[in-house]
Amino acid sequence: MQLVFLCREKDFKEFGHNKVFSELLADLRVLEEKGITIVDKSVVKGALYCIAGDNLGSHCIGGFTENFSSSEYLCRYCLLTRTEFQGADPAICGPQRTPETYRSATEQLETENVSEVQGIKFSYYCFNIHYPVELRSTLEFLQRCFFSINPERGTKVECKKKLWSVNPRVLTLISDIADHEWT
C-alpha cells in the first residue's frame, strides 16, 4: 500500500472534487486501460481496489456530507436520520443504503437545485473508475485479516449454486498463511 495522493481540505472547497482528483484519475485510467511496460517489455495493468481513510475522509471522497454535528443524514451505510440516532436506542440502524437509493439520490441532485439529498452531495461514480471483479477476494481478504471487518462470518461474494459464509478462496489463503513456516 502506498500513499498516492494528499491535498488540503480547502483545495476541495476552492477547486471541487473533480478538479482536485483529475490528474490522479487520468493516471489510474491509463494504468487500467493501457498499463505500464516493465523491464522485460511486458505490460502490466493495474487498478484501484481500495481507498483507506478515516470517517471524515471517507465521507469526503464518497460524496457524503461531512458535518456530523448538524447533517440530517450522517451515516454513509444507512439512511438513519439525526432524530432517529438521538432517540432512545443508541444501537439503532436505519434502512441500508442500496445502489437504488444511491442512484435515486444522485439523480435528484442532478435534476433539482439542492445541495444534498439524503446526505449525498455528489456522485463519486463520476470518477469513472472500474472496480475489477477479479479483485473481490483480495478485498475480502484485506477486510478480514488486516482490518478485522466481519472476520468470522458473511461475504459479499455470491456463488450461483451456493452462498458460502466465507469465500473459500479467502479461507484457503488464510489457512496457508497460518500454516506457513516463517523464518
C-alpha positions as CSV (number, residue, x, y, z in Angstrom):
1,M,0.0,0.0,0.0
2,Q,1.4,3.4,-1.0
3,L,0.3,7.0,-0.5
4,V,-0.6,8.3,-3.9
5,F,-2.5,11.5,-3.1
6,L,-2.6,14.2,-0.4
7,C,-4.3,17.5,-0.5
8,R,-5.7,20.2,1.8
9,E,-9.4,20.4,2.6
10,K,-9.5,24.0,1.4
11,D,-8.4,22.7,-2.1
12,F,-11.6,20.7,-2.3
13,K,-13.7,23.7,-1.4
14,E,-11.9,26.0,-3.8
15,F,-11.5,23.8,-6.8
16,G,-14.0,21.0,-6.3
17,H,-13.5,17.2,-6.2
18,N,-13.3,16.6,-10.0
19,K,-10.5,19.2,-10.5
20,V,-8.6,18.0,-7.4
21,F,-8.7,14.3,-8.5
22,S,-8.4,14.9,-12.2
23,E,-4.6,14.1,-12.6
24,L,-4.8,11.0,-10.3
25,L,-7.8,9.7,-12.1
26,A,-6.2,10.2,-15.5
27,D,-3.2,8.2,-14.3
28,L,-5.5,5.4,-12.9
29,R,-7.4,5.2,-16.3
30,V,-4.1,4.8,-18.1
31,L,-3.0,2.1,-15.7
32,E,-6.3,0.3,-16.1
33,E,-6.6,0.6,-19.9
34,K,-3.0,0.6,-21.3
35,G,-0.9,-0.5,-18.3
36,I,2.8,0.2,-18.0
37,T,5.7,-1.5,-19.7
38,I,8.2,-3.0,-17.2
39,V,11.9,-4.0,-17.7
40,D,11.2,-7.3,-19.6
41,K,9.0,-5.4,-22.0
42,S,5.8,-7.0,-20.7
43,V,2.8,-4.8,-20.0
44,V,1.3,-4.8,-16.5
45,K,-2.2,-3.3,-15.9
46,G,-3.5,-2.3,-12.5
47,A,-6.5,-0.9,-10.8
48,L,-7.6,0.9,-7.7
49,Y,-9.1,-1.7,-5.4
50,C,-9.3,0.1,-2.0
51,I,-9.4,3.5,-0.6
52,A,-8.5,3.7,3.1
53,G,-9.5,6.7,5.2
54,D,-10.9,7.9,8.4
55,N,-14.6,8.6,8.7
56,L,-14.4,12.2,7.6
57,G,-12.1,11.5,4.7
58,S,-14.3,8.6,3.5
59,H,-17.3,10.8,3.6
60,C,-15.4,13.5,1.6
61,I,-14.2,11.1,-1.1
62,G,-17.6,9.3,-1.2
63,G,-19.6,12.5,-1.8
64,F,-21.4,12.3,1.6
65,T,-22.0,15.2,4.0
66,E,-19.1,15.9,6.3
67,N,-20.8,17.9,9.1
68,F,-21.6,15.1,11.6
69,S,-22.9,17.6,14.2
70,S,-25.7,19.1,12.1
71,S,-26.4,17.0,9.0
72,E,-29.8,15.3,8.9
73,Y,-28.2,12.1,7.4
74,L,-24.9,11.3,9.0
75,C,-24.2,7.7,8.0
76,R,-22.8,6.6,4.7
77,Y,-24.0,3.0,5.3
78,C,-27.6,3.6,6.2
79,L,-30.4,6.2,6.0
80,L,-30.6,6.8,9.7
81,T,-31.6,10.4,10.4
82,R,-30.2,12.6,13.2
83,T,-33.5,12.5,15.1
84,E,-33.6,8.7,15.0
85,F,-29.9,8.5,16.1
86,Q,-30.6,10.7,19.1
87,G,-33.6,8.6,20.1
88,A,-33.8,6.1,23.0
89,D,-31.9,3.3,21.3
90,P,-28.2,4.1,20.7
91,A,-27.7,0.9,18.7
92,I,-30.4,1.6,16.1
93,C,-29.6,1.3,12.4
94,G,-31.6,2.8,9.6
95,P,-32.6,1.2,6.3
96,Q,-29.4,0.2,4.4
97,R,-28.3,2.3,1.5
98,T,-28.6,0.4,-1.7
99,P,-27.5,1.1,-5.3
100,E,-31.1,2.0,-6.0
101,T,-31.4,4.6,-3.1
102,Y,-28.0,6.0,-4.1
103,R,-28.9,6.3,-7.8
104,S,-32.2,7.9,-6.8
105,A,-30.5,10.5,-4.6
106,T,-27.8,11.3,-7.2
107,E,-30.5,11.7,-9.9
108,Q,-32.4,14.1,-7.6
109,L,-29.1,16.1,-7.1
110,E,-28.8,16.4,-10.9
111,T,-32.4,17.4,-11.6
112,E,-33.2,19.6,-8.7
113,N,-31.5,22.7,-7.3
114,V,-30.4,21.2,-4.0
115,S,-27.0,20.9,-2.3
116,E,-27.6,17.4,-0.8
117,V,-30.1,14.5,-0.9
118,Q,-30.2,12.0,2.0
119,G,-26.7,13.1,3.0
120,I,-25.2,12.8,-0.5
121,K,-23.5,15.9,-2.0
122,F,-22.3,14.5,-5.3
123,S,-21.9,11.2,-7.1
124,Y,-18.4,9.6,-6.8
125,Y,-19.3,7.5,-9.8
126,C,-18.4,10.5,-11.9
127,F,-14.8,9.4,-11.3
128,N,-15.3,6.6,-13.8
129,I,-13.1,4.1,-12.0
130,H,-13.7,0.5,-12.9
131,Y,-13.7,-2.0,-10.0
132,P,-12.2,-5.2,-11.3
133,V,-14.4,-8.2,-10.3
134,E,-11.3,-10.3,-10.1
135,L,-10.1,-8.4,-7.0
136,R,-13.2,-9.1,-4.9
137,S,-11.4,-11.9,-3.0
138,T,-8.4,-9.7,-2.4
139,L,-10.6,-7.0,-0.8
140,E,-12.4,-9.6,1.4
141,F,-9.0,-11.0,2.5
142,L,-7.8,-7.5,3.5
143,Q,-11.0,-6.8,5.3
144,R,-10.9,-10.0,7.3
145,C,-7.2,-10.3,8.1
146,F,-5.9,-6.8,8.4
147,F,-8.9,-4.7,9.3
148,S,-10.9,-7.3,11.3
149,I,-14.1,-6.5,9.5
150,N,-16.6,-9.3,9.7
151,P,-13.8,-11.9,10.5
152,E,-15.9,-14.9,11.3
153,R,-19.0,-14.7,9.0
154,G,-20.5,-13.3,5.8
155,T,-19.3,-12.5,2.4
156,K,-20.3,-10.1,-0.3
157,V,-19.3,-12.6,-3.0
158,E,-22.2,-14.9,-4.0
159,C,-21.8,-18.1,-5.9
160,K,-24.7,-19.1,-8.2
161,K,-25.0,-22.6,-6.6
162,K,-24.2,-21.8,-3.0
163,L,-23.7,-18.9,-0.7
164,W,-20.6,-19.5,1.5
165,S,-20.3,-18.0,4.9
166,V,-16.7,-17.1,4.0
167,N,-15.3,-17.1,0.5
168,P,-13.4,-20.4,0.2
169,R,-10.5,-18.8,-1.6
170,V,-10.1,-16.4,1.3
171,L,-10.2,-19.3,3.8
172,T,-7.6,-21.2,1.8
173,L,-5.3,-18.2,1.7
174,I,-5.7,-17.5,5.5
175,S,-5.1,-21.2,6.2
176,D,-2.0,-21.3,4.0
177,I,-0.6,-18.2,5.7
178,A,-1.3,-19.6,9.2
179,D,0.4,-22.9,8.3
180,H,3.5,-21.4,6.7
181,E,6.9,-21.9,8.4
182,W,8.1,-18.3,8.9
183,T,11.9,-18.0,9.3
